[in-house]
Amino acid sequence: MTEWSLVLPRHRHLKWRGLDWLEAALMIACGLSIFCFTASVFCDVVTRTIGRPWLWLQLVTTGFFTWGVFIGMAVAVRRNDHLYLVEITKRMRGPKRTFMEVFNRAVVLGVALCMVWFGYKNALGDMGSFRAPSLIPLTVYTASVPISGALIALFCLEQMINGWQRGFEGPEDDELVVREEEKASP
């Protein structure tokens, strides 16, 4: 099986290959959201400057920004790019490292589950509310929160299970130790 080019090989031991397609799809969705957000802001500025504003563009901009941010949060968790105390834990070994890695992910998992629960309740409450003048239901925007929370929870569980089975230390941590030892030796 070939590896998706958008999937980082870093921390491969903490990832299930079966979810690589999801990470790649989320990366594409993030890129598309950023592009569309930027294009809609550009068009908004241009149309306002020439005196012919497209008022609906602000709704489009808000939608792409919202979905881009929340999808980006989920993919960042899978890629181990933020939300964890990486700089502290990558220098640890053994049970101390395992505890800190699990603790970090448990906190993020708790936040993700809150995003799912409260985001779902908020999205349901927004079903009867609409953005003027387009009458787009607010749920189109707020649904990004529970979906992101579910993806973040999935990726946290993936990393916790694989970390317990294979250990949290990876080849990239060994390279760090070698570089630090080289700096310390005269």
C-alpha positions as CSV (number, residue, x, y, z in Angstrom):
1,M,0.0,0.0,0.0
2,T,1.4,3.4,-1.0
3,E,1.5,6.2,1.5
4,W,-0.5,9.3,0.9
5,S,1.9,12.2,0.1
6,L,0.0,14.6,2.4
7,V,0.3,12.3,5.4
8,L,3.4,13.0,7.5
9,P,5.6,10.0,8.2
10,R,6.5,11.6,11.5
11,H,5.0,9.8,14.4
12,R,4.0,7.0,12.1
13,H,4.0,4.5,15.0
14,L,1.1,6.4,16.5
15,K,-1.1,6.3,13.4
16,W,-3.3,3.7,11.8
17,R,-2.8,3.4,8.1
18,G,-6.5,3.0,7.7
19,L,-7.0,6.7,8.6
20,D,-4.4,8.1,6.2
21,W,-7.0,8.8,3.6
22,L,-8.9,10.8,6.2
23,E,-5.9,12.9,7.1
24,A,-5.2,13.5,3.4
25,A,-8.8,14.5,2.7
26,L,-8.8,16.9,5.7
27,M,-5.6,18.5,4.5
28,I,-7.2,19.0,1.1
29,A,-10.3,20.4,2.7
30,C,-8.1,22.8,4.8
31,G,-6.3,24.0,1.7
32,L,-9.5,24.5,-0.2
33,S,-11.0,26.4,2.8
34,I,-8.0,28.7,3.0
35,F,-8.0,29.3,-0.7
36,C,-11.8,30.0,-0.8
37,F,-11.5,32.2,2.3
38,T,-8.8,34.3,0.7
39,A,-10.5,34.5,-2.6
40,S,-13.8,35.6,-1.0
41,V,-12.1,38.3,1.0
42,F,-10.3,39.5,-2.1
43,C,-13.6,39.7,-4.1
44,D,-15.3,41.4,-1.1
45,V,-12.6,44.1,-1.0
46,V,-12.7,44.6,-4.8
47,T,-16.5,44.8,-5.1
48,R,-16.7,47.2,-2.2
49,T,-13.9,49.4,-3.7
50,I,-15.7,49.7,-7.0
51,G,-19.0,50.5,-5.3
52,R,-20.8,47.3,-6.2
53,P,-20.6,45.2,-3.0
54,W,-21.6,41.5,-2.9
55,L,-23.1,41.4,0.6
56,W,-23.4,37.6,0.5
57,L,-19.6,37.3,0.3
58,Q,-19.3,37.9,4.1
59,L,-21.4,34.8,4.7
60,V,-19.2,32.8,2.4
61,T,-16.0,34.1,4.1
62,T,-17.4,33.3,7.5
63,G,-18.3,29.7,6.4
64,F,-14.9,29.0,4.9
65,F,-13.0,30.5,7.8
66,T,-15.1,28.5,10.4
67,W,-14.8,25.2,8.6
68,G,-11.1,25.7,7.8
69,V,-10.3,26.5,11.5
70,F,-12.1,23.5,12.9
71,I,-11.0,21.0,10.3
72,G,-7.5,22.3,10.8
73,M,-7.7,21.7,14.5
74,A,-8.6,18.0,13.8
75,V,-5.8,17.4,11.3
76,A,-3.3,19.2,13.6
77,V,-4.1,16.7,16.3
78,R,-3.5,13.7,13.9
79,R,-0.3,15.2,12.8
80,N,0.8,16.0,16.3
81,D,1.4,19.6,15.3
82,H,-0.2,21.4,18.3
83,L,-2.2,21.1,21.5
84,Y,0.3,18.8,23.2
85,L,3.3,19.6,25.3
86,V,5.6,18.2,22.7
87,E,8.8,20.1,23.7
88,I,8.6,18.8,27.2
89,T,7.6,15.2,26.4
90,K,10.0,14.5,23.6
91,R,12.9,14.7,26.0
92,M,11.4,12.2,28.4
93,R,11.7,8.4,28.3
94,G,9.9,5.4,29.9
95,P,6.9,5.6,32.3
96,K,7.3,9.3,32.8
97,R,6.9,9.9,29.1
98,T,4.0,7.5,28.8
99,F,2.2,9.3,31.7
100,M,2.7,12.8,30.2
101,E,1.7,11.7,26.7
102,V,-1.5,10.0,27.9
103,F,-2.3,12.9,30.2
104,N,-1.9,15.4,27.4
105,R,-4.1,13.4,25.1
106,A,-6.7,12.7,27.9
107,V,-7.0,16.5,28.4
108,V,-7.4,17.1,24.6
109,L,-9.9,14.1,24.5
110,G,-12.0,15.7,27.2
111,V,-12.1,19.0,25.3
112,A,-13.0,17.1,22.1
113,L,-15.9,15.3,23.9
114,C,-17.1,18.7,25.2
115,M,-16.9,20.0,21.6
116,V,-19.0,17.1,20.4
117,W,-21.7,17.4,23.1
118,F,-22.1,21.1,23.4
119,G,-21.4,21.7,19.7
120,Y,-24.2,19.2,18.8
121,K,-26.6,20.9,21.2
122,N,-25.7,24.3,19.8
123,A,-26.0,23.1,16.2
124,L,-29.5,21.7,16.9
125,G,-30.5,25.0,18.5
126,D,-29.3,26.9,15.4
127,M,-31.6,24.9,13.1
128,G,-34.3,27.5,13.4
129,S,-31.9,30.5,13.0
130,F,-30.9,31.9,9.7
131,R,-28.3,34.4,8.4
132,A,-29.8,37.3,6.5
133,P,-30.1,38.0,3.6
134,S,-29.3,34.5,2.3
135,L,-31.4,32.6,4.9
136,I,-28.6,30.0,5.4
137,P,-29.2,28.1,8.6
138,L,-26.6,28.9,11.3
139,T,-26.2,25.1,11.6
140,V,-24.1,25.2,8.4
141,Y,-21.5,27.1,10.4
142,T,-21.9,25.6,13.9
143,A,-21.9,22.0,12.7
144,S,-18.2,22.3,12.3
145,V,-17.7,22.2,16.1
146,P,-19.1,18.7,16.8
147,I,-17.6,17.3,13.6
148,S,-14.2,18.6,14.6
149,G,-14.6,17.4,18.1
150,A,-15.5,13.9,16.9
151,L,-12.4,13.8,14.6
152,I,-10.2,15.1,17.4
153,A,-11.5,12.4,19.7
154,L,-10.9,9.7,17.1
155,F,-7.3,10.9,16.6
156,C,-6.6,11.2,20.3
157,L,-7.8,7.6,20.8
158,E,-5.8,6.4,17.9
159,Q,-2.6,7.9,19.4
160,M,-3.3,6.7,22.9
161,I,-4.0,3.1,21.8
162,N,-0.9,3.0,19.5
163,G,1.2,4.7,22.2
164,W,0.2,2.1,24.8
165,Q,1.0,-0.7,22.4
166,R,4.2,0.6,20.7
167,G,5.4,3.3,23.1
168,F,5.3,7.0,22.4
169,E,8.9,7.4,21.6
170,G,9.6,7.4,17.8
171,P,12.6,7.6,15.5
172,E,12.4,11.4,15.4
173,D,13.0,11.4,19.2
174,D,16.1,9.3,18.8
175,E,17.4,11.9,16.3
176,L,16.9,14.6,18.9
177,V,18.9,12.7,21.5
178,V,21.8,12.2,19.1
179,R,21.8,15.9,18.1
180,E,21.8,16.9,21.8
181,E,24.7,14.5,22.6
182,E,26.7,15.9,19.7
183,K,26.2,19.4,20.9
184,A,27.2,18.4,24.5
185,S,30.5,16.6,23.4
186,P,33.5,18.8,22.9
